[in-house]
Amino acid sequence: MAEFYRVKNGCSTNTQPYPGRSECKTYQGCSAGAEVSFCTHNWGYGGNGSSNGAGHGYPSFTADAFWDIIEDY
């Protein structure tokens, strides 16, 4: 999904760590006013089809990371 928004917002493939979130990155060189960030994890249904015990859950850092990303807007 991050790739879709990277392309849609004209970002380069270069990333930079998201401040304070080691599991998150922000694409560089996006169109004016656009920012695309993403966080990687191995919870939920991944490429190998396993649930890693989470089913359709989300990683424990999700709520904090989401707030960290949107609180500036």
PDB file of N, CA, C, O and CB in Angstrom:
ATOM      1  N   MET A   1       0.812  -1.179   0.000  1.00  0.00           N
ATOM      2  CA  MET A   1       0.000   0.000   0.000  1.00  0.00           C
ATOM      3  C   MET A   1       0.870   1.264   0.000  1.00  0.00           C
ATOM      4  O   MET A   1       0.531   2.247  -0.660  1.00  0.00           O
ATOM      5  CB  MET A   1      -0.932  -0.014   1.196  1.00  0.00           C
ATOM      6  N   ALA A   2       1.979   1.243   0.729  1.00  0.00           N
ATOM      7  CA  ALA A   2       2.854   2.416   0.766  1.00  0.00           C
ATOM      8  C   ALA A   2       3.367   2.737  -0.634  1.00  0.00           C
ATOM      9  O   ALA A   2       3.504   3.905  -0.997  1.00  0.00           O
ATOM     10  CB  ALA A   2       4.038   2.184   1.730  1.00  0.00           C
ATOM     11  N   GLU A   3       3.648   1.700  -1.418  1.00  0.00           N
ATOM     12  CA  GLU A   3       4.149   1.912  -2.784  1.00  0.00           C
ATOM     13  C   GLU A   3       3.126   2.672  -3.625  1.00  0.00           C
ATOM     14  O   GLU A   3       3.496   3.554  -4.400  1.00  0.00           O
ATOM     15  CB  GLU A   3       4.486   0.561  -3.453  1.00  0.00           C
ATOM     16  N   PHE A   4       1.858   2.343  -3.483  1.00  0.00           N
ATOM     17  CA  PHE A   4       0.798   3.032  -4.217  1.00  0.00           C
ATOM     18  C   PHE A   4       0.840   4.528  -3.913  1.00  0.00           C
ATOM     19  O   PHE A   4       0.833   5.355  -4.825  1.00  0.00           O
ATOM     20  CB  PHE A   4      -0.591   2.445  -3.858  1.00  0.00           C
ATOM     21  N   TYR A   5       0.884   4.868  -2.631  1.00  0.00           N
ATOM     22  CA  TYR A   5       0.887   6.280  -2.241  1.00  0.00           C
ATOM     23  C   TYR A   5       2.205   6.967  -2.560  1.00  0.00           C
ATOM     24  O   TYR A   5       2.229   8.173  -2.806  1.00  0.00           O
ATOM     25  CB  TYR A   5       0.595   6.411  -0.764  1.00  0.00           C
ATOM     26  N   ARG A   6       3.307   6.213  -2.560  1.00  0.00           N
ATOM     27  CA  ARG A   6       4.594   6.779  -2.959  1.00  0.00           C
ATOM     28  C   ARG A   6       4.514   7.269  -4.403  1.00  0.00           C
ATOM     29  O   ARG A   6       4.898   8.398  -4.708  1.00  0.00           O
ATOM     30  CB  ARG A   6       5.731   5.733  -2.799  1.00  0.00           C
ATOM     31  N   VAL A   7       4.016   6.418  -5.277  1.00  0.00           N
ATOM     32  CA  VAL A   7       3.895   6.769  -6.697  1.00  0.00           C
ATOM     33  C   VAL A   7       2.881   7.887  -6.888  1.00  0.00           C
ATOM     34  O   VAL A   7       3.152   8.854  -7.600  1.00  0.00           O
ATOM     35  CB  VAL A   7       3.489   5.537  -7.530  1.00  0.00           C
ATOM     36  N   LYS A   8       1.717   7.765  -6.260  1.00  0.00           N
ATOM     37  CA  LYS A   8       0.645   8.767  -6.402  1.00  0.00           C
ATOM     38  C   LYS A   8       1.110  10.162  -5.984  1.00  0.00           C
ATOM     39  O   LYS A   8       0.660  11.160  -6.548  1.00  0.00           O
ATOM     40  CB  LYS A   8      -0.573   8.359  -5.565  1.00  0.00           C
ATOM     41  N   ASN A   9       2.005  10.235  -5.000  1.00  0.00           N
ATOM     42  CA  ASN A   9       2.470  11.524  -4.490  1.00  0.00           C
ATOM     43  C   ASN A   9       3.835  11.933  -5.019  1.00  0.00           C
ATOM     44  O   ASN A   9       4.446  12.873  -4.512  1.00  0.00           O
ATOM     45  CB  ASN A   9       2.516  11.485  -3.000  1.00  0.00           C
ATOM     46  N   GLY A  10       4.319  11.220  -6.048  1.00  0.00           N
ATOM     47  CA  GLY A  10       5.550  11.607  -6.713  1.00  0.00           C
ATOM     48  C   GLY A  10       6.803  11.491  -5.876  1.00  0.00           C
ATOM     49  O   GLY A  10       7.772  12.209  -6.120  1.00  0.00           O
ATOM     50  N   CYS A  11       6.810  10.595  -4.884  1.00  0.00           N
ATOM     51  CA  CYS A  11       7.975  10.436  -4.010  1.00  0.00           C
ATOM     52  C   CYS A  11       9.038   9.563  -4.663  1.00  0.00           C
ATOM     53  O   CYS A  11       8.726   8.727  -5.510  1.00  0.00           O
ATOM     54  CB  CYS A  11       7.556   9.833  -2.666  1.00  0.00           C
ATOM     55  N   SER A  12      10.274   9.754  -4.275  1.00  0.00           N
ATOM     56  CA  SER A  12      11.354   8.889  -4.739  1.00  0.00           C
ATOM     57  C   SER A  12      11.312   7.593  -3.931  1.00  0.00           C
ATOM     58  O   SER A  12      10.499   7.458  -3.017  1.00  0.00           O
ATOM     59  CB  SER A  12      12.748   9.595  -4.602  1.00  0.00           C
ATOM     60  N   THR A  13      12.169   6.655  -4.260  1.00  0.00           N
ATOM     61  CA  THR A  13      12.243   5.404  -3.499  1.00  0.00           C
ATOM     62  C   THR A  13      13.149   5.542  -2.278  1.00  0.00           C
ATOM     63  O   THR A  13      13.257   4.612  -1.478  1.00  0.00           O
ATOM     64  CB  THR A  13      12.746   4.270  -4.392  1.00  0.00           C
ATOM     65  N   ASN A  14      13.799   6.693  -2.132  1.00  0.00           N
ATOM     66  CA  ASN A  14      14.662   6.927  -0.969  1.00  0.00           C
ATOM     67  C   ASN A  14      13.809   7.153   0.272  1.00  0.00           C
ATOM     68  O   ASN A  14      12.790   7.841   0.221  1.00  0.00           O
ATOM     69  CB  ASN A  14      15.598   8.140  -1.209  1.00  0.00           C
ATOM     70  N   THR A  15      14.231   6.573   1.371  1.00  0.00           N
ATOM     71  CA  THR A  15      13.513   6.757   2.633  1.00  0.00           C
ATOM     72  C   THR A  15      14.447   7.305   3.701  1.00  0.00           C
ATOM     73  O   THR A  15      15.671   7.264   3.583  1.00  0.00           O
ATOM     74  CB  THR A  15      12.889   5.431   3.101  1.00  0.00           C
ATOM     75  N   GLN A  16      13.826   7.810   4.724  1.00  0.00           N
ATOM     76  CA  GLN A  16      14.533   8.338   5.881  1.00  0.00           C
ATOM     77  C   GLN A  16      13.782   7.820   7.109  1.00  0.00           C
ATOM     78  O   GLN A  16      12.555   7.721   7.070  1.00  0.00           O
ATOM     79  CB  GLN A  16      14.614   9.930   5.856  1.00  0.00           C
ATOM     80  N   PRO A  17      14.481   7.490   8.194  1.00  0.00           N
ATOM     81  CA  PRO A  17      13.777   7.024   9.392  1.00  0.00           C
ATOM     82  C   PRO A  17      12.776   8.065   9.878  1.00  0.00           C
ATOM     83  O   PRO A  17      13.044   9.266   9.843  1.00  0.00           O
ATOM     84  CB  PRO A  17      14.777   6.695  10.508  1.00  0.00           C
ATOM     85  N   TYR A  18      11.627   7.590  10.327  1.00  0.00           N
ATOM     86  CA  TYR A  18      10.645   8.497  10.915  1.00  0.00           C
ATOM     87  C   TYR A  18      11.097   8.795  12.343  1.00  0.00           C
ATOM     88  O   TYR A  18      11.364   7.860  13.098  1.00  0.00           O
ATOM     89  CB  TYR A  18       9.190   7.879  10.885  1.00  0.00           C
ATOM     90  N   PRO A  19      11.190  10.057  12.735  1.00  0.00           N
ATOM     91  CA  PRO A  19      11.708  10.410  14.063  1.00  0.00           C
ATOM     92  C   PRO A  19      10.959   9.717  15.199  1.00  0.00           C
ATOM     93  O   PRO A  19       9.736   9.817  15.302  1.00  0.00           O
ATOM     94  CB  PRO A  19      11.638  11.909  14.258  1.00  0.00           C
ATOM     95  N   GLY A  20      11.693   9.027  16.033  1.00  0.00           N
ATOM     96  CA  GLY A  20      11.112   8.395  17.203  1.00  0.00           C
ATOM     97  C   GLY A  20      10.443   7.059  16.968  1.00  0.00           C
ATOM     98  O   GLY A  20       9.921   6.462  17.910  1.00  0.00           O
ATOM     99  N   ARG A  21      10.443   6.573  15.736  1.00  0.00           N
ATOM    100  CA  ARG A  21       9.781   5.302  15.398  1.00  0.00           C
ATOM    101  C   ARG A  21      10.717   4.476  14.540  1.00  0.00           C
ATOM    102  O   ARG A  21      10.758   4.648  13.322  1.00  0.00           O
ATOM    103  CB  ARG A  21       8.426   5.543  14.657  1.00  0.00           C
ATOM    104  N   SER A  22      11.466   3.584  15.158  1.00  0.00           N
ATOM    105  CA  SER A  22      12.455   2.796  14.413  1.00  0.00           C
ATOM    106  C   SER A  22      11.827   1.888  13.365  1.00  0.00           C
ATOM    107  O   SER A  22      12.490   1.538  12.389  1.00  0.00           O
ATOM    108  CB  SER A  22      13.269   1.964  15.367  1.00  0.00           C
ATOM    109  N   GLU A  23      10.566   1.495  13.540  1.00  0.00           N
ATOM    110  CA  GLU A  23       9.904   0.618  12.576  1.00  0.00           C
ATOM    111  C   GLU A  23       9.243   1.380  11.427  1.00  0.00           C
ATOM    112  O   GLU A  23       8.660   0.769  10.531  1.00  0.00           O
ATOM    113  CB  GLU A  23       8.870  -0.220  13.283  1.00  0.00           C
ATOM    114  N   CYS A  24       9.331   2.716  11.451  1.00  0.00           N
ATOM    115  CA  CYS A  24       8.666   3.543  10.428  1.00  0.00           C
ATOM    116  C   CYS A  24       9.677   4.320   9.591  1.00  0.00           C
ATOM    117  O   CYS A  24      10.766   4.664  10.052  1.00  0.00           O
ATOM    118  CB  CYS A  24       7.682   4.521  11.088  1.00  0.00           C
ATOM    119  N   LYS A  25       9.287   4.583   8.356  1.00  0.00           N
ATOM    120  CA  LYS A  25      10.125   5.337   7.418  1.00  0.00           C
ATOM    121  C   LYS A  25       9.257   6.339   6.667  1.00  0.00           C
ATOM    122  O   LYS A  25       8.039   6.173   6.586  1.00  0.00           O
ATOM    123  CB  LYS A  25      10.852   4.381   6.420  1.00  0.00           C
ATOM    124  N   THR A  26       9.886   7.388   6.112  1.00  0.00           N
ATOM    125  CA  THR A  26       9.210   8.392   5.302  1.00  0.00           C
ATOM    126  C   THR A  26       9.918   8.483   3.959  1.00  0.00           C
ATOM    127  O   THR A  26      11.142   8.598   3.901  1.00  0.00           O
ATOM    128  CB  THR A  26       9.185   9.776   6.019  1.00  0.00           C
ATOM    129  N   TYR A  27       9.140   8.432   2.876  1.00  0.00           N
ATOM    130  CA  TYR A  27       9.719   8.593   1.543  1.00  0.00           C
ATOM    131  C   TYR A  27      10.162  10.038   1.345  1.00  0.00           C
ATOM    132  O   TYR A  27       9.561  10.960   1.897  1.00  0.00           O
ATOM    133  CB  TYR A  27       8.705   8.180   0.448  1.00  0.00           C
ATOM    134  N   GLN A  28      11.202  10.228   0.565  1.00  0.00           N
ATOM    135  CA  GLN A  28      11.759  11.543   0.290  1.00  0.00           C
ATOM    136  C   GLN A  28      11.335  12.027  -1.099  1.00  0.00           C
ATOM    137  O   GLN A  28      10.933  11.226  -1.943  1.00  0.00           O
ATOM    138  CB  GLN A  28      13.292  11.509   0.403  1.00  0.00           C
ATOM    139  N   GLY A  29      11.424  13.322  -1.328  1.00  0.00           N
ATOM    140  CA  GLY A  29      11.198  13.909  -2.648  1.00  0.00           C
ATOM    141  C   GLY A  29       9.765  13.881  -3.126  1.00  0.00           C
ATOM    142  O   GLY A  29       9.523  13.858  -4.333  1.00  0.00           O
ATOM    143  N   CYS A  30       8.810  13.884  -2.218  1.00  0.00           N
ATOM    144  CA  CYS A  30       7.394  13.860  -2.610  1.00  0.00           C
ATOM    145  C   CYS A  30       6.978  15.218  -3.174  1.00  0.00           C
ATOM    146  O   CYS A  30       7.663  16.223  -2.980  1.00  0.00           O
ATOM    147  CB  CYS A  30       6.496  13.483  -1.401  1.00  0.00           C
ATOM    148  N   SER A  31       5.850  15.228  -3.872  1.00  0.00           N
ATOM    149  CA  SER A  31       5.302  16.475  -4.403  1.00  0.00           C
ATOM    150  C   SER A  31       5.072  17.455  -3.256  1.00  0.00           C
ATOM    151  O   SER A  31       4.906  17.054  -2.104  1.00  0.00           O
ATOM    152  CB  SER A  31       3.980  16.216  -5.180  1.00  0.00           C
ATOM    153  N   ALA A  32       5.063  18.744  -3.588  1.00  0.00           N
ATOM    154  CA  ALA A  32       4.878  19.783  -2.575  1.00  0.00           C
ATOM    155  C   ALA A  32       3.629  19.503  -1.747  1.00  0.00           C
ATOM    156  O   ALA A  32       2.547  19.278  -2.290  1.00  0.00           O
ATOM    157  CB  ALA A  32       4.781  21.174  -3.234  1.00  0.00           C
ATOM    158  N   GLY A  33       3.793  19.520  -0.439  1.00  0.00           N
ATOM    159  CA  GLY A  33       2.675  19.320   0.470  1.00  0.00           C
ATOM    160  C   GLY A  33       2.334  17.868   0.759  1.00  0.00           C
ATOM    161  O   GLY A  33       1.454  17.595   1.576  1.00  0.00           O
ATOM    162  N   ALA A  34       3.009  16.936   0.107  1.00  0.00           N
ATOM    163  CA  ALA A  34       2.721  15.518   0.315  1.00  0.00           C
ATOM    164  C   ALA A  34       3.788  14.876   1.195  1.00  0.00           C
ATOM    165  O   ALA A  34       4.968  15.216   1.109  1.00  0.00           O
ATOM    166  CB  ALA A  34       2.628  14.782  -1.032  1.00  0.00           C
ATOM    167  N   GLU A  35       3.364  13.956   2.029  1.00  0.00           N
ATOM    168  CA  GLU A  35       4.290  13.169   2.831  1.00  0.00           C
ATOM    169  C   GLU A  35       3.741  11.753   2.903  1.00  0.00           C
ATOM    170  O   GLU A  35       2.562  11.553   3.194  1.00  0.00           O
ATOM    171  CB  GLU A  35       4.484  13.784   4.262  1.00  0.00           C
ATOM    172  N   VAL A  36       4.595  10.773   2.640  1.00  0.00           N
ATOM    173  CA  VAL A  36       4.190   9.372   2.711  1.00  0.00           C
ATOM    174  C   VAL A  36       5.109   8.659   3.688  1.00  0.00           C
ATOM    175  O   VAL A  36       6.317   8.565   3.475  1.00  0.00           O
ATOM    176  CB  VAL A  36       4.231   8.693   1.306  1.00  0.00           C
ATOM    177  N   SER A  37       4.514   8.158   4.763  1.00  0.00           N
ATOM    178  CA  SER A  37       5.250   7.408   5.771  1.00  0.00           C
ATOM    179  C   SER A  37       4.628   6.026   5.890  1.00  0.00           C
ATOM    180  O   SER A  37       3.447   5.842   5.597  1.00  0.00           O
ATOM    181  CB  SER A  37       5.245   8.146   7.142  1.00  0.00           C
ATOM    182  N   PHE A  38       5.421   5.061   6.319  1.00  0.00           N
ATOM    183  CA  PHE A  38       4.912   3.708   6.507  1.00  0.00           C
ATOM    184  C   PHE A  38       5.690   3.024   7.611  1.00  0.00           C
ATOM    185  O   PHE A  38       6.835   3.375   7.893  1.00  0.00           O
ATOM    186  CB  PHE A  38       4.998   2.896   5.200  1.00  0.00           C
ATOM    187  N   CYS A  39       5.053   2.043   8.234  1.00  0.00           N
ATOM    188  CA  CYS A  39       5.666   1.275   9.315  1.00  0.00           C
ATOM    189  C   CYS A  39       5.600  -0.202   8.950  1.00  0.00           C
ATOM    190  O   CYS A  39       4.548  -0.703   8.552  1.00  0.00           O
ATOM    191  CB  CYS A  39       4.957   1.548  10.684  1.00  0.00           C
ATOM    192  N   THR A  40       6.714  -0.889   9.085  1.00  0.00           N
ATOM    193  CA  THR A  40       6.750  -2.313   8.772  1.00  0.00           C
ATOM    194  C   THR A  40       6.539  -3.130  10.044  1.00  0.00           C
ATOM    195  O   THR A  40       6.871  -2.693  11.146  1.00  0.00           O
ATOM    196  CB  THR A  40       8.088  -2.693   8.097  1.00  0.00           C
ATOM    197  N   HIS A  41       5.980  -4.320   9.865  1.00  0.00           N
ATOM    198  CA  HIS A  41       5.762  -5.233  10.986  1.00  0.00           C
ATOM    199  C   HIS A  41       5.534  -6.635  10.441  1.00  0.00           C
ATOM    200  O   HIS A  41       5.344  -6.814   9.238  1.00  0.00           O
ATOM    201  CB  HIS A  41       4.556  -4.775  11.859  1.00  0.00           C
ATOM    202  N   ASN A  42       5.551  -7.610  11.308  1.00  0.00           N
ATOM    203  CA  ASN A  42       5.323  -8.985  10.879  1.00  0.00           C
ATOM    204  C   ASN A  42       4.087  -9.575  11.550  1.00  0.00           C
ATOM    205  O   ASN A  42       4.005 -10.789  11.738  1.00  0.00           O
ATOM    206  CB  ASN A  42       6.548  -9.846  11.186  1.00  0.00           C
ATOM    207  N   TRP A  43       3.143  -8.742  11.905  1.00  0.00           N
ATOM    208  CA  TRP A  43       1.888  -9.187  12.499  1.00  0.00           C
ATOM    209  C   TRP A  43       0.827  -9.338  11.421  1.00  0.00           C
ATOM    210  O   TRP A  43       0.985  -8.815  10.318  1.00  0.00           O
ATOM    211  CB  TRP A  43       1.418  -8.204  13.584  1.00  0.00           C
ATOM    212  N   GLY A  44      -0.231 -10.035  11.723  1.00  0.00           N
ATOM    213  CA  GLY A  44      -1.346 -10.186  10.798  1.00  0.00           C
ATOM    214  C   GLY A  44      -0.990 -11.101   9.652  1.00  0.00           C
ATOM    215  O   GLY A  44       0.021 -11.800   9.709  1.00  0.00           O
ATOM    216  N   TYR A  45      -1.782 -11.108   8.639  1.00  0.00           N
ATOM    217  CA  TYR A  45      -1.563 -11.996   7.502  1.00  0.00           C
ATOM    218  C   TYR A  45      -0.511 -11.403   6.585  1.00  0.00           C
ATOM    219  O   TYR A  45      -0.730 -10.369   5.954  1.00  0.00           O
ATOM    220  CB  TYR A  45      -2.875 -12.239   6.732  1.00  0.00           C
ATOM    221  N   GLY A  46       0.610 -12.053   6.519  1.00  0.00           N
ATOM    222  CA  GLY A  46       1.726 -11.578   5.710  1.00  0.00           C
ATOM    223  C   GLY A  46       1.858 -12.375   4.432  1.00  0.00           C
ATOM    224  O   GLY A  46       0.959 -13.132   4.065  1.00  0.00           O
ATOM    225  N   GLY A  47       2.957 -12.208   3.769  1.00  0.00           N
ATOM    226  CA  GLY A  47       3.219 -12.874   2.508  1.00  0.00           C
ATOM    227  C   GLY A  47       3.227 -14.385   2.620  1.00  0.00           C
ATOM    228  O   GLY A  47       2.972 -15.077   1.634  1.00  0.00           O
ATOM    229  N   ASN A  48       3.517 -14.917   3.812  1.00  0.00           N
ATOM    230  CA  ASN A  48       3.546 -16.362   3.964  1.00  0.00           C
ATOM    231  C   ASN A  48       2.194 -16.918   4.395  1.00  0.00           C
ATOM    232  O   ASN A  48       2.066 -18.126   4.593  1.00  0.00           O
ATOM    233  CB  ASN A  48       4.606 -16.755   4.965  1.00  0.00           C
ATOM    234  N   GLY A  49       1.179 -16.060   4.544  1.00  0.00           N
ATOM    235  CA  GLY A  49      -0.170 -16.498   4.873  1.00  0.00           C
ATOM    236  C   GLY A  49      -0.394 -16.797   6.340  1.00  0.00           C
ATOM    237  O   GLY A  49      -1.509 -17.143   6.730  1.00  0.00           O
ATOM    238  N   SER A  50       0.634 -16.673   7.166  1.00  0.00           N
ATOM    239  CA  SER A  50       0.453 -16.973   8.588  1.00  0.00           C
ATOM    240  C   SER A  50      -0.080 -15.747   9.321  1.00  0.00           C
ATOM    241  O   SER A  50       0.087 -14.614   8.868  1.00  0.00           O
ATOM    242  CB  SER A  50       1.784 -17.443   9.222  1.00  0.00           C
ATOM    243  N   SER A  51      -0.714 -15.988  10.446  1.00  0.00           N
ATOM    244  CA  SER A  51      -1.271 -14.872  11.201  1.00  0.00           C
ATOM    245  C   SER A  51      -0.348 -14.407  12.308  1.00  0.00           C
ATOM    246  O   SER A  51      -0.607 -13.378  12.933  1.00  0.00           O
ATOM    247  CB  SER A  51      -2.603 -15.254  11.782  1.00  0.00           C
ATOM    248  N   ASN A  52       0.729 -15.145  12.567  1.00  0.00           N
ATOM    249  CA  ASN A  52       1.654 -14.798  13.655  1.00  0.00           C
ATOM    250  C   ASN A  52       0.903 -14.592  14.967  1.00  0.00           C
ATOM    251  O   ASN A  52       1.336 -13.816  15.819  1.00  0.00           O
ATOM    252  CB  ASN A  52       2.450 -13.529  13.300  1.00  0.00           C
ATOM    253  N   GLY A  53      -0.212 -15.282  15.125  1.00  0.00           N
ATOM    254  CA  GLY A  53      -0.994 -15.190  16.348  1.00  0.00           C
ATOM    255  C   GLY A  53      -1.880 -13.964  16.444  1.00  0.00           C
ATOM    256  O   GLY A  53      -2.607 -13.813  17.426  1.00  0.00           O
ATOM    257  N   ALA A  54      -1.842 -13.093  15.466  1.00  0.00           N
ATOM    258  CA  ALA A  54      -2.600 -11.847  15.556  1.00  0.00           C
ATOM    259  C   ALA A  54      -3.907 -11.892  14.778  1.00  0.00           C
ATOM    260  O   ALA A  54      -4.750 -11.013  14.958  1.00  0.00           O
ATOM    261  CB  ALA A  54      -1.761 -10.703  15.057  1.00  0.00           C
ATOM    262  N   GLY A  55      -4.102 -12.884  13.924  1.00  0.00           N
ATOM    263  CA  GLY A  55      -5.303 -12.877  13.094  1.00  0.00           C
ATOM    264  C   GLY A  55      -5.352 -11.615  12.271  1.00  0.00           C
ATOM    265  O   GLY A  55      -4.412 -11.302  11.540  1.00  0.00           O
ATOM    266  N   HIS A  56      -6.434 -10.897  12.386  1.00  0.00           N
ATOM    267  CA  HIS A  56      -6.552  -9.618  11.676  1.00  0.00           C
ATOM    268  C   HIS A  56      -6.218  -8.469  12.613  1.00  0.00           C
ATOM    269  O   HIS A  56      -6.723  -7.357  12.456  1.00  0.00           O
ATOM    270  CB  HIS A  56      -7.974  -9.440  11.092  1.00  0.00           C
ATOM    271  N   GLY A  57      -5.381  -8.741  13.569  1.00  0.00           N
ATOM    272  CA  GLY A  57      -5.001  -7.729  14.547  1.00  0.00           C
ATOM    273  C   GLY A  57      -3.998  -6.742  13.987  1.00  0.00           C
ATOM    274  O   GLY A  57      -3.756  -6.692  12.781  1.00  0.00           O
ATOM    275  N   TYR A  58      -3.426  -5.968  14.870  1.00  0.00           N
ATOM    276  CA  TYR A  58      -2.419  -4.994  14.491  1.00  0.00           C
ATOM    277  C   TYR A  58      -1.336  -4.973  15.553  1.00  0.00           C
ATOM    278  O   TYR A  58      -1.585  -5.356  16.696  1.00  0.00           O
ATOM    279  CB  TYR A  58      -3.041  -3.588  14.303  1.00  0.00           C
ATOM    280  N   PRO A  59      -0.136  -4.531  15.195  1.00  0.00           N
ATOM    281  CA  PRO A  59       0.970  -4.517  16.147  1.00  0.00           C
ATOM    282  C   PRO A  59       0.690  -3.601  17.336  1.00  0.00           C
ATOM    283  O   PRO A  59      -0.089  -2.653  17.230  1.00  0.00           O
ATOM    284  CB  PRO A  59       2.249  -4.083  15.452  1.00  0.00           C
ATOM    285  N   SER A  60       1.314  -3.885  18.437  1.00  0.00           N
ATOM    286  CA  SER A  60       1.085  -3.111  19.657  1.00  0.00           C
ATOM    287  C   SER A  60       1.498  -1.646  19.515  1.00  0.00           C
ATOM    288  O   SER A  60       1.003  -0.798  20.257  1.00  0.00           O
ATOM    289  CB  SER A  60       1.836  -3.737  20.808  1.00  0.00           C
ATOM    290  N   PHE A  61       2.403  -1.331  18.571  1.00  0.00           N
ATOM    291  CA  PHE A  61       2.853   0.057  18.421  1.00  0.00           C
ATOM    292  C   PHE A  61       1.918   0.897  17.555  1.00  0.00           C
ATOM    293  O   PHE A  61       2.156   2.095  17.396  1.00  0.00           O
ATOM    294  CB  PHE A  61       4.240   0.082  17.829  1.00  0.00           C
ATOM    295  N   THR A  62       0.877   0.315  16.996  1.00  0.00           N
ATOM    296  CA  THR A  62       0.048   0.998  16.005  1.00  0.00           C
ATOM    297  C   THR A  62      -0.571   2.293  16.519  1.00  0.00           C
ATOM    298  O   THR A  62      -0.426   3.331  15.874  1.00  0.00           O
ATOM    299  CB  THR A  62      -1.040   0.079  15.544  1.00  0.00           C
ATOM    300  N   ALA A  63      -1.243   2.263  17.640  1.00  0.00           N
ATOM    301  CA  ALA A  63      -1.933   3.460  18.133  1.00  0.00           C
ATOM    302  C   ALA A  63      -0.949   4.598  18.387  1.00  0.00           C
ATOM    303  O   ALA A  63      -1.201   5.736  17.988  1.00  0.00           O
ATOM    304  CB  ALA A  63      -2.707   3.140  19.421  1.00  0.00           C
ATOM    305  N   ASP A  64       0.167   4.302  19.045  1.00  0.00           N
ATOM    306  CA  ASP A  64       1.162   5.341  19.314  1.00  0.00           C
ATOM    307  C   ASP A  64       1.778   5.876  18.028  1.00  0.00           C
ATOM    308  O   ASP A  64       1.951   7.086  17.884  1.00  0.00           O
ATOM    309  CB  ASP A  64       2.257   4.800  20.225  1.00  0.00           C
ATOM    310  N   ALA A  65       2.111   4.991  17.094  1.00  0.00           N
ATOM    311  CA  ALA A  65       2.720   5.417  15.833  1.00  0.00           C
ATOM    312  C   ALA A  65       1.741   6.257  15.023  1.00  0.00           C
ATOM    313  O   ALA A  65       2.124   7.277  14.449  1.00  0.00           O
ATOM    314  CB  ALA A  65       3.178   4.198  15.013  1.00  0.00           C
ATOM    315  N   PHE A  66       0.481   5.835  14.975  1.00  0.00           N
ATOM    316  CA  PHE A  66      -0.530   6.582  14.231  1.00  0.00           C
ATOM    317  C   PHE A  66      -0.640   7.998  14.788  1.00  0.00           C
ATOM    318  O   PHE A  66      -0.646   8.968  14.030  1.00  0.00           O
ATOM    319  CB  PHE A  66      -1.901   5.865  14.294  1.00  0.00           C
ATOM    320  N   TRP A  67      -0.727   8.116  16.105  1.00  0.00           N
ATOM    321  CA  TRP A  67      -0.829   9.444  16.699  1.00  0.00           C
ATOM    322  C   TRP A  67       0.420  10.264  16.427  1.00  0.00           C
ATOM    323  O   TRP A  67       0.308  11.448  16.108  1.00  0.00           O
ATOM    324  CB  TRP A  67      -1.068   9.339  18.200  1.00  0.00           C
ATOM    325  N   ASP A  68       1.600   9.681  16.541  1.00  0.00           N
ATOM    326  CA  ASP A  68       2.846  10.407  16.274  1.00  0.00           C
ATOM    327  C   ASP A  68       2.855  10.981  14.858  1.00  0.00           C
ATOM    328  O   ASP A  68       3.358  12.081  14.630  1.00  0.00           O
ATOM    329  CB  ASP A  68       4.058   9.482  16.474  1.00  0.00           C
ATOM    330  N   ILE A  69       2.301  10.238  13.921  1.00  0.00           N
ATOM    331  CA  ILE A  69       2.319  10.661  12.521  1.00  0.00           C
ATOM    332  C   ILE A  69       1.284  11.742  12.251  1.00  0.00           C
ATOM    333  O   ILE A  69       1.575  12.687  11.518  1.00  0.00           O
ATOM    334  CB  ILE A  69       2.074   9.468  11.606  1.00  0.00           C
ATOM    335  N   ILE A  70       0.071  11.636  12.823  1.00  0.00           N
ATOM    336  CA  ILE A  70      -0.975  12.608  12.475  1.00  0.00           C
ATOM    337  C   ILE A  70      -1.038  13.828  13.389  1.00  0.00           C
ATOM    338  O   ILE A  70      -1.703  14.805  13.045  1.00  0.00           O
ATOM    339  CB  ILE A  70      -2.300  11.931  12.489  1.00  0.00           C
ATOM    340  N   GLU A  71      -0.378  13.804  14.528  1.00  0.00           N
ATOM    341  CA  GLU A  71      -0.533  14.932  15.466  1.00  0.00           C
ATOM    342  C   GLU A  71      -0.021  16.256  14.900  1.00  0.00           C
ATOM    343  O   GLU A  71      -0.390  17.318  15.402  1.00  0.00           O
ATOM    344  CB  GLU A  71       0.198  14.628  16.760  1.00  0.00           C
ATOM    345  N   ASP A  72       0.818  16.213  13.869  1.00  0.00           N
ATOM    346  CA  ASP A  72       1.329  17.450  13.272  1.00  0.00           C
ATOM    347  C   ASP A  72       0.341  18.088  12.287  1.00  0.00           C
ATOM    348  O   ASP A  72       0.553  19.215  11.839  1.00  0.00           O
ATOM    349  CB  ASP A  72       2.642  17.169  12.563  1.00  0.00           C
ATOM    350  N   TYR A  73      -0.732  17.373  11.953  1.00  0.00           N
ATOM    351  CA  TYR A  73      -1.659  17.877  10.924  1.00  0.00           C
ATOM    352  C   TYR A  73      -2.858  18.495  11.504  1.00  0.00           C
ATOM    353  O   TYR A  73      -3.728  18.964  10.769  1.00  0.00           O
ATOM    354  CB  TYR A  73      -2.078  16.797  10.007  1.00  0.00           C
TER     355      TYR A  73
END
